[in-house]
């Protein structure tokens, strides 16, 4: 879950991992270009919540990509205003 959406200067993301694993989080432009790597984290074996400052990123439509150690990814839309 990604909130708030639309966001102004920051957003939070909450996700669940069944096993402890390295998780990479990336902010992607709507056209697929990487804008910035967000704090890669070692997720715990249950709910994890992280907050990110995106105040330096221009307004627009983005995707937040979460990729686990097995290469599985999830993309969530994010609007910055």
C-alpha positions in Angstrom: 0.0 0.0 0.0 1.3 3.5 -0.9 0.0 6.6 0.8 -0.9 9.4 0.5 -1.5 9.3 -3.1 -1.4 11.9 -4.6 1.5 13.0 -2.5 3.3 16.4 -2.0 6.7 16.1 -0.4 6.7 12.6 1.0 4.9 9.3 0.8 4.9 6.0 2.8 4.8 2.5 1.5 3.7 -0.6 3.5 4.3 -4.1 2.4 4.4 -7.7 3.7 7.2 -10.2 3.2 6.8 -13.9 4.2 10.5 -14.3 4.8 13.3 -11.9 5.6 14.7 -10.7 2.2 16.5 -7.7 0.7 14.1 -5.4 -1.0 15.0 -2.7 -3.6 12.6 0.3 -4.0 12.9 2.6 -7.0 11.0 5.6 -8.1 10.4 5.4 -11.9 9.1 8.0 -14.3 5.9 7.1 -16.2 8.0 6.4 -19.3 10.0 3.8 -17.4 13.2 5.7 -16.6 14.7 5.4 -13.1 14.4 8.7 -11.3 15.9 7.6 -7.9 16.7 4.6 -5.8 14.9 4.8 -2.6 16.4 3.4 0.5 17.0 -0.3 -0.2 16.0 -2.2 2.9 16.2 -5.5 4.6 12.6 -6.3 5.1 11.5 -8.2 8.2 9.4 -11.4 7.9 6.1 -9.5 8.3 4.7 -6.0 7.8 7.3 -3.3 6.9 6.5 0.5 6.5 8.9 3.1 5.1 8.6 6.8 4.5 10.4 8.6 1.6 11.1 12.3 1.0 10.5 13.2 -2.6 10.4 17.0 -2.2 13.2 17.3 -4.8 11.3 15.4 -7.5 9.2 17.4 -10.1 5.5 17.0 -10.0 4.0 14.4 -12.2 3.1 10.7 -12.6 5.5 8.0 -11.3 5.7 4.4 -10.4 7.2 3.0 -7.3 8.8 -0.4 -8.0 9.5 -2.9 -5.2 11.8 -5.8 -6.2 12.6 -8.7 -3.9 15.7 -10.9 -3.9 14.1 -13.4 -6.2 13.6 -10.7 -8.9 9.8 -10.4 -8.4 8.6 -6.9 -8.8 5.5 -4.8 -8.1 4.8 -1.4 -9.5 2.4 1.0 -7.8 1.4 4.4 -9.4 2.2 7.6 -7.5 1.1 11.1 -8.4 3.3 13.9 -7.1 1.6 17.3 -6.9 
